[in-house]
Amino acid sequence: MYANNLSCYFTAKKYDILSPQTIVRWVKEFPLDSKSLSLSQEVINKVMSMRTKNELKKAAECPSSNKTEAQKLQEENALLRKALEYSELRNEALMEVLKIGKEEYGLDLLKKAGAKQ
């Protein structure tokens, strides 16, 4: 069984590969590990910036009488920017899942824009 839950035989048949042994050889020749599947630096930076989200949230929740209104607004602004980054990253990941679903299974799961008639 492989990531797509198909055996070597069915995977070879699905992609018009002559022999299932070819897939077995590829799996041995090109092993998948965390280094070969690493994320791009941009995605890593986004995730690392999201880790500070909780820290900013805790700092915003702590009542401090010595903070000015401008400082409070700046902290809230930073928190909202981090939340937006997270939402954009999540949206990008979901779009990638939909793209893979369309490529693998031929299913277009995106909702069509426009009114029904």
C-alpha positions in Angstrom: 0.0 0.0 0.0 1.2 3.5 -0.8 0.1 7.0 0.1 -2.8 6.9 -2.3 -3.9 3.5 -0.8 -3.2 1.6 -4.1 -1.0 -1.4 -4.5 1.9 -1.4 -6.9 -0.2 -3.3 -9.5 -3.1 -0.8 -9.4 -0.7 2.2 -9.4 1.1 0.8 -12.4 -2.2 0.2 -14.2 -3.5 3.7 -13.3 -0.5 5.5 -14.7 0.1 3.1 -17.6 3.4 1.8 -16.3 4.3 -1.5 -17.9 5.5 -3.4 -14.8 4.6 -3.0 -11.1 8.3 -3.9 -10.4 9.2 -0.5 -11.9 7.3 1.1 -9.0 9.0 -1.1 -6.5 12.4 -0.2 -7.9 11.5 3.5 -7.8 10.5 3.3 -4.2 13.8 1.7 -3.3 15.8 4.1 -5.5 14.0 7.3 -4.4 13.1 6.9 -0.7 11.0 9.6 0.8 12.3 11.2 4.0 11.7 14.5 5.8 14.7 16.1 4.1 13.6 15.3 0.5 10.1 16.6 1.3 11.1 19.7 3.2 9.0 22.8 2.9 10.1 26.0 1.1 11.8 28.7 3.1 8.8 31.0 2.6 6.4 28.4 4.2 8.8 27.8 7.1 9.0 31.5 7.7 5.2 31.8 7.8 4.9 29.0 10.3 7.6 30.4 12.5 5.9 33.7 12.5 2.7 32.1 13.6 4.3 30.6 16.6 4.7 34.1 18.0 0.9 34.6 17.7 0.2 33.0 21.0 2.9 35.1 22.7 1.4 38.3 21.3 -2.1 37.2 22.3 -1.0 36.6 25.9 0.8 39.9 25.9 -2.4 41.6 24.6 -4.6 39.9 27.2 -2.4 41.0 30.1 -3.8 44.2 31.5 -1.0 46.8 31.8 -1.9 50.2 33.1 1.3 51.7 31.8 0.7 50.9 28.1 -0.5 53.8 26.0 -3.5 53.5 23.7 -1.1 53.6 20.7 0.9 50.7 22.1 -2.2 48.6 22.6 -3.4 49.4 19.1 0.0 48.4 17.7 -0.1 45.1 19.6 -3.6 44.4 18.3 -2.5 45.3 14.8 0.4 42.9 15.0 -1.9 40.1 16.3 -4.4 40.7 13.5 -1.6 40.6 10.9 -0.4 37.3 12.3 -3.9 35.9 12.2 -4.2 37.0 8.6 -0.9 35.3 7.7 -2.2 32.1 9.3 -5.5 32.3 7.4 -3.7 32.8 4.1 -1.3 29.9 4.8 -4.3 27.7 5.7 -6.2 28.8 2.5 -3.1 28.0 0.4 -2.9 24.5 1.9 -6.5 23.8 1.3 -6.3 24.9 -2.3 -3.3 22.6 -2.8 -5.4 19.7 -1.4 -8.2 20.5 -3.8 -5.7 20.6 -6.7 -4.3 17.2 -5.7 -7.8 15.8 -5.5 -8.6 17.1 -8.9 -5.4 15.6 -10.4 -5.6 12.3 -8.6 -9.4 11.6 -8.9 -10.6 14.1 -11.5 -13.0 15.7 -8.9 -13.5 19.4 -9.1 -14.6 20.3 -5.6 -14.5 24.1 -5.9 -17.9 25.8 -5.7 -18.8 27.5 -8.9 -19.3 31.3 -8.7 -22.6 32.8 -9.8 -26.2 32.3 -9.1 -28.0 29.1 -9.9 -30.6 29.3 -12.6 
